[in-house]
Amino acid sequence: MNQTNRPLINTGRPLGPSGMADSGLPPLPAPGTFTPGKSPHRKPENPIDKTEKPEKLQKGNAKPERKRPRKGDSPVHEWFLTFMCMNIPIIGWIYLLYLAFNKKKTERRNFARAYLLYKLAFLIIAAIILGILTYIGLGLLDQLMAYMEML
């Protein structure tokens, strides 16, 4: 037992000036001297960061600024309408052609051109497959007609 009648506990840490194990944390403030917002365990703020903050935050306005969309960004509802319109069977092609040659919205123009190429590629592939199946089917149809004439 030590002088205060408490058993000594071996924590493996070196003893500090008070004879207690040093926790590695900075000392707590004296009772009654705590100020809200300034924790004794907080790292000091970098003075460079204060100069780079917007003026509104420096003047004491606690509200952070809202993120504004970039200049060319479109809202979600406009993209939703774009997808809805372009998936209508014939009108969708016309709408995509309109968007592909629109001079105002470059974001949508590039998207429409890419989607038109995508649709065109699959249309050509589908036409080739249909042509092959039609050629095979007509040959089978001729054989079926010849068989029916023999009956």
PEZIJO-V886784 format. One line per field, one symbol per residue. psi: psi as a letter, one per 30 degrees, with the letter a starting at -180 (. if undefined). burial: I if it has 24 or more other ideal C-beta (glycine too) atoms within 12 Angstrom, else O. Layout:
BEGIN
psi: ???
burial: ???
END
This chain:
BEGIN
psi: kafghkkkkjfflkkaffflkkffllklllkfgkkkfikffkkkkkfeeefflleefeggjfklkkkkllefkkleeeeeeeeeefgkdeeeeeeeeeefgkfejeeeeeeeeeeeeeeeefeeeeeeeeeeeeeeeeeeeeeeeeeeff.
burial: OOOOOOOOOOOOOOOOOOOOOOOOOOOOOOOOOOOOOOOOOOOOOOOOOOOOOOOOOOOOOOOOOOOOOOOOOOOOOOOOOIOOIIOOOOOOOOIIOOIIOOOOOOOIOOIIOOIIOOOOOOOOOOOOOOOOOOOOOOOOOOOOOOOOOOO
END
